Amino acid sequence: MPQISAHLSTGLPGLDRVLKGLIPGDNIVWQVSSIDDYAKFVQPYVQNAIAGGGRVIYFRFASHEPLVEPGPGITIHTLDPEQGFETFLGEIHQVLEAAGRGIFYVFDCLSELVVDWYSDRMLGNFFMLTCPYLFDLETIAYFGLIRNYHSTYATGPISQTTQVLLDVYRHGEELCVLPVKVQHRYSPRMSLLHAWRGNWFVPLTQSATVTEILNADSWRQLDSANRLDVWNRCFLDAETAFEEKGTEAHPEEDIESLRQRLLRMVVSRDPRVLQLAEKYFDLETILQIGRRVVGTGLIGGKSVGMLLARAILEQNAPRFKELLEPHDSFYIGSDVFYTFLVRNGVWWLRQKQRDPNHFLEGAESARQRFLTGSFPKMIEDQFMQMLDYFGESPIIVRSSSLLEDNFGNAFAGKYESVFLANQGPRQERLADFLAAVRTIYASTMSEKALVYRSQRGLLDQDEQMALLVQRVSGSLYGDYYYPQIAGVGLSFNPYVWSEQIDPNAGMLRLVFGMGTRAVDRNDDDYTRVVALNAPQRRPEGAVSHSRQYAQRRVDLIDLHANHFVSRRFAEVVDQCPDLDDMPLEIFASVDKTIERQIREANLSDVTPWVLTFDKLLGETPFVQDMREIMETLQKAYDYPVDIEFTANFFENDQCRINLVQCRPFQVKGGVTDVAIREDVDEAKILFRAEGAVIGPSRSLEVDRILYVDPHAYGQLAVQQRYAIARLVGQICHAKPVDEDQELLLLGPGRWGTTTPSLGVPIAFSDINTATVLCEIVAMRDDLIPDVSLGTHLFSELVEMDILYMALFPDRANNSLQTEWFRQAPNRLTELMPDAERWSDVIYLIDPAEAFPNQKVRFDADVLTQRVLCYVD
């Protein structure tokens, strides 16, 4: 039996005798019917601790009267639970760590935490994470809990984790204590009801008296698992009020109060998002959301964006109700994520990522625990019910974290989304679904997600991962399932490749099949970029180029293989058993040259259809519909928006559009013009370009140039190219990095490619300090830069205010003075002494030091798509 320390006491000698004393590490939970009853036990405990020379720390976070007054030996920490679970818990644990061992703690009544968190689960998680830490520090801690207020989601973890659990009952003016759990101590009469009489706690043995006392406190039910938690009680109250709205029992002000509470429970606590939700979500809408939530908690940014977009459109124009494809999505609440962390021992590993100096340490270990973790049976049962609803329809499980898709933070491409063919027996489909959820949870610990959070100062903010589960939009064509078209839309077009294009009209990035080809940059294919005020004006120029730059591969779900796959467009066309079900002529055109070649060569595996989207853009209302959708959303948001969508044509060419995502588009400035000088001496021009330029026009003085020589790079082996990529990342982030430094980064092919033969295989996070990112088209004749408009890469370029450009050395009005870069003083080995072997591949040039009496200027005008970089 543990050693009992004589000075550890409740301050009530009679109670100490009942409990056989206190043991270092005891967490004592008082289940009471009123805060006043809890306070009566706190006061003697604190007085005894101070009298014995101990230190008392009081955590103050509830609305009830203070339990401890300021005084010698007492430290009061005031906390705000509304800041979020992770922040609240982190602040408490910082205090515990700093205070050390042997401290006496008092916590306000824990029951008030569910008022701010709306979740019994999160209260249970809080106690499971805090109680063991206090135990290890050999402290004594008091906690209050309102009896019969919570479900087993809270009381179960608390009773299992605490060392001492005491029920307090009131009998007239007398308080009685019933020890429910006293760990490591026992006496024959310990678990009897004891009446507090003076200095004594007297055991009550008469059945009539005990029954009278206990019956006075209403007994809810034997199985607390069926007891409604605070979440379900709130929704039940709201359902009842909605059914009886306008009656004396539920006047309009009650309805509004419930609506406001549910908005903070389910939708968001971000002020700007709440402002929109308050305007467009009535109580009925919120109740509909609540009926489809698995677990409890917020539904996250991606879910809210999708729902808000639909509500805005339907309320602004009745015709959108007919145009929009209905949805039947489910939402996995953010509390499920935290419960998963606690249940699988990942919480403390994940907390290390809050430290900006060590946020990547232990991330891989945490990811592995995510991928092998388990879920509570009740949650798995709800998952199974949801899958039963979908049957064998394909679904997508999408990340929807609290910070995702909000104003200022897009998190584009940082977290995973998983398509599920959802075929096979129930248990197999459940296993696939659980694996998808684990994969997305694990992506919160990926390097790209953590680096993004670090760069945006978000490591210390709550980032709970909710999930959005959607039915995949589309139809079955043979064994293949996919939407006819999908893509990305921006209500403001920052890539204006012609003076005839209005940036305020917006743009689309359009593909046939799954939208993954529109949002992810693919090195092996092209997409159709559409300016909505000039849909036939192509970025690549002449219409004759349409076949060369057409989409060749289609992303889809192969139901026979039970996988998400990519297939050649010709193969997909062959899988359509009846082209009457697929109006192919809306999306593709017959290439007469290919048709003749097929006929002459008797080819069977080639199709004359080429994905031009000409009829879609020129002969259907699609362009006008998309333009009106984005104009409406931008007006409601009072901010440019970025949407993802699918569209399908049915009988009579009737189109139904499915909005699957909407978020604020982080535009940095507008489209302006910059005068490109015409009088610069040709010998002083370092490079000029006409073509793909993305981002606001700008004129700047270049502080540093990082140039990767295309010819030298092209001679390297694959592993050497990866070495160059790592070195470039080190240079871009070499300390100290001046935030105002204008860095011009030029390199061969595509920056950020996954294929070293096409460019420099580097992560965007490694080059995000650049001001200008230039892709030199000089590695392969068939390599055309993908402007990446609307992709995750593009979102990052815009968020970081980086200008993108492509340079075609062999085209008219394009030039590159390679000898100037090769002959300029190369500071590579000064910054990176071990990089001498790469000094003929990478050139690091600081113009101010290399040419004291000269400046290097860079001017870019996106309206004319012209760039000039020269020595001034």
Secondary structure, DSSP 8 states (H G I E B T S, - for coil): -----TT---S-HHHHHHHT---TT-EEEEEESSHHHHHHHHHHHHHHHHHTT--EEEEE-SSS--SS---TTEEEEE--GGG-HHHHHHHHHHHHHHH-SS-EEEEEEGGGHHHHH--HHHHHHHHHHHHHHHHHTT-EEEEEEETTSS-HHHHHHHHHH-SEEEEEEEETTEEEEEEEEETT---TTTTS-EEEETTEEEE---HHHHHHHHHHS----S-GGGS--HHHHHHHHHHHHHHTTTSSSS-HHHHHHHHHHHIIIII---HHHHHHHHHH--HHHHHHHHTTEESSS---HHHHHHHHHHHHHHHH-THHHHHB-----EEE-HHHHHHHHHHTT-HHHHHGGG-TTSTTTTHHHHHHHHHH----HHHHHHHHHHHHHHTT--EEEEEEESSTTBTTB--TTTS-EEEE---S-HHHHHHHHHHHHHHHHHHTTSHHHHHHHHHTT-TTS---EEEEEEE--SEEETTEEE-SEEEEEESS-----STT--GGG-EEEEEES-THHHHS--TT---EEEETTBTT-BTTBSGGGTTTTS--EEEEEETTTTEEEEEEHHHHHHH-S-TTSS-HHHHEEE-HHHHHHHHHHT-SS--SEEE--HHHHHHSTHHHHHHHHHHHHHHHHTS-EEEEEEEEE-GGG-EEEEEEEEEE----S--------S---GGGEEEEEES-EES--EEEE-SEEEEE-HHHHHTS-HHHHHHHHHHHHHHHT-SS--TT--EEEEEESEET-S-GGGEE---GGGSTT-SEEEEE--S-TT------TTSHHHHHHHHTT-EEEEE-TTSTT-EE-HHHHHHS---HHHH-GGGGGGTTTEEEE-HHHH-TT--EEEEEETTTTEEEEEE-
